[in-house]
């Protein structure tokens, strides 16, 4: 999977390689400020991410908002993620299709190569909190070993 550039909380474009340097897992949070379920889940995810970030993972909001301003307000206000795929670029829609996201909010965990490590990360976040990261790392390692 070829990764595109992402945007930080200040609205500046950064390269994928810079944003995810030294990170082994990427957590994609699919959500929108207009989605009540996303807004309700946001504090849980933000709390999870504050702890998970210390474990060397990164999170990226895949916004389905209609305009960047709404996305940045949702992203920053909730302390959700430090990076985002901006709406209206077509990239968010491609990621929704690629990872077959059917409802919001959704959390998908991938490794640096784009291999899916967890399709239902929302449930894992709710159930296991930051401990989910270790489970995802084990799944990632098992997949890597089985592919060699």
C-alpha positions as CSV (number, residue, x, y, z in Angstrom):
1,X,0.0,0.0,0.0
2,X,1.4,3.4,-1.0
3,X,0.8,5.9,1.9
4,X,0.1,9.5,1.2
5,X,1.0,12.6,3.1
6,X,-1.0,13.4,6.2
7,X,-1.8,16.7,8.1
8,X,-0.8,17.5,11.6
9,X,-2.9,19.4,14.2
10,X,-1.7,22.7,12.9
11,X,-2.9,21.9,9.4
12,X,0.5,21.5,7.9
13,X,1.2,18.7,5.5
14,X,3.8,16.2,6.6
15,X,5.2,13.1,4.8
16,X,4.1,9.7,5.9
17,X,7.7,8.6,6.5
18,X,8.3,11.6,8.8
19,X,5.0,11.2,10.6
20,X,5.5,7.6,11.3
21,X,9.3,7.3,11.7
22,X,10.1,4.7,14.4
23,X,6.5,3.6,14.7
24,X,5.5,0.0,14.1
25,X,1.8,0.3,14.2
26,X,-0.6,2.9,12.8
27,X,-4.1,3.2,14.3
28,X,-6.6,4.6,11.8
29,X,-9.6,6.3,13.5
30,X,-12.5,6.6,11.1
31,X,-14.9,9.3,12.3
32,X,-16.6,12.6,11.8
33,X,-17.7,15.5,13.9
34,X,-21.3,15.2,12.7
35,X,-21.5,11.5,13.8
36,X,-22.9,11.2,17.4
37,X,-21.3,7.8,17.9
38,X,-17.9,9.2,16.8
39,X,-18.3,12.1,19.3
40,X,-19.3,9.7,22.1
41,X,-16.4,7.4,21.4
42,X,-13.8,10.2,21.0
43,X,-13.0,10.7,24.8
44,X,-12.4,6.9,25.1
45,X,-10.1,6.9,22.1
46,X,-8.3,10.0,23.2
47,X,-7.6,8.5,26.6
48,X,-6.4,5.3,25.0
49,X,-4.2,7.2,22.5
50,X,-2.5,9.2,25.2
51,X,-1.3,6.0,26.8
52,X,-0.7,4.1,23.5
53,X,1.4,6.8,22.1
54,X,3.9,6.2,24.9
55,X,4.2,2.7,23.5
56,X,5.5,3.9,20.1
57,X,2.4,3.8,18.0
58,X,0.7,6.6,16.1
59,X,-2.9,7.4,15.3
60,X,-4.4,9.1,12.3
61,X,-7.9,10.5,12.0
62,X,-9.5,9.5,8.7
63,X,-12.1,12.2,8.6
64,X,-15.4,11.9,6.9
65,X,-16.3,15.5,7.8
66,X,-17.4,17.8,5.0
67,X,-14.8,20.4,5.5
68,X,-11.3,20.6,7.1
69,X,-12.3,23.2,9.7
70,X,-14.8,20.7,11.3
71,X,-12.2,18.0,11.2
72,X,-9.5,20.0,13.0
73,X,-12.0,21.2,15.6
74,X,-13.1,17.6,16.2
75,X,-9.5,16.3,16.2
76,X,-8.1,19.0,18.5
77,X,-11.0,19.4,20.8
78,X,-11.1,15.8,21.6
79,X,-7.3,15.3,21.6
80,X,-8.0,12.4,19.3
81,X,-5.0,12.1,17.1
82,X,-2.0,14.2,16.1
83,X,-2.4,13.4,12.4
84,X,-5.2,13.3,9.9
85,X,-6.3,12.5,6.4
86,X,-8.2,15.6,5.3
87,X,-11.7,15.4,4.0
88,X,-12.5,16.3,0.4
89,X,-9.2,15.0,-0.9
90,X,-10.6,11.6,-1.9
91,X,-8.0,9.9,0.3
92,X,-10.5,9.3,3.1
93,X,-12.9,7.6,0.8
94,X,-10.2,5.4,-0.6
95,X,-9.2,4.3,2.9
96,X,-12.9,3.6,3.8
97,X,-13.1,1.3,0.7
98,X,-9.7,-0.3,1.2
99,X,-10.5,-1.3,4.8
100,X,-14.2,-1.9,4.2
101,X,-15.4,0.5,6.9
102,X,-19.2,0.1,7.2
103,X,-20.0,2.3,10.2
104,X,-18.6,5.1,12.3
105,X,-16.7,5.2,14.4
106,X,-14.2,2.5,13.3
107,X,-10.7,1.8,14.3
108,X,-8.4,-0.2,12.0
109,X,-4.8,-1.1,13.0
110,X,-2.1,-1.6,10.3
111,X,1.6,-2.2,10.3
112,X,4.0,0.0,8.4
113,X,3.5,-2.0,5.2
114,X,-0.3,-1.5,5.4
115,X,-1.1,-5.1,6.5
116,X,-4.2,-5.2,8.6
117,X,-3.4,-6.2,12.2
118,X,-6.9,-5.6,13.6
119,X,-10.1,-4.9,11.8
120,X,-12.3,-4.1,14.8
121,X,-9.9,-2.0,16.9
122,X,-12.8,0.0,18.4
123,X,-13.9,-3.1,20.4
124,X,-10.3,-3.8,21.4
125,X,-9.8,-0.2,22.6
126,X,-13.1,-0.3,24.6
127,X,-12.3,-3.7,26.1
128,X,-8.5,-3.6,26.6
129,X,-7.5,0.0,26.6
130,X,-3.7,0.5,26.1
131,X,-3.1,-3.2,26.6
132,X,-4.6,-3.7,23.1
133,X,-1.3,-2.4,21.7
134,X,0.7,-5.5,22.9
135,X,-2.0,-7.8,21.5
136,X,-1.7,-6.0,18.1
137,X,2.1,-6.2,18.2
138,X,1.9,-10.0,18.8
139,X,-0.6,-10.4,15.8
140,X,1.7,-8.3,13.6
141,X,4.8,-10.4,14.6
142,X,2.9,-13.6,14.1
143,X,1.9,-12.5,10.6
144,X,5.4,-11.4,9.8
145,X,6.8,-14.8,10.9
146,X,4.2,-16.8,9.0
147,X,5.0,-14.8,5.8
148,X,8.7,-15.7,6.0
